[in-house]
Amino acid sequence: MTILRSMIAALVLASSLFLAPLATYADDGNATAKHPAIQQADAQREKEANRKRYLLVFPAAVIGITVALIIITRRRK
């Protein structure tokens, strides 16, 4: 009988958690408070901007290394 009571109690708790309303983000009156999805999108845009900067550095480094190697090999001849 106690197992049945425990099962019923677990079922009631599980169903109450399942049927609970979704929590929204807290609005503390701050005008800069954003929805979490908007914050995530902003973070993604910032990461993409940083990647673009790094992608510009690599070709410049390749050109610099190539020029340095050309200068070094011409001086040895």
ABEGO torsion letter per residue (X at the ends): XAAAAAAAAAAAAAAAAAABBBBBBBBAGBAABBBAAAAAAAAAAAAAAAAAAAAAAAAAAAAAAAAAAAAAAAAAX
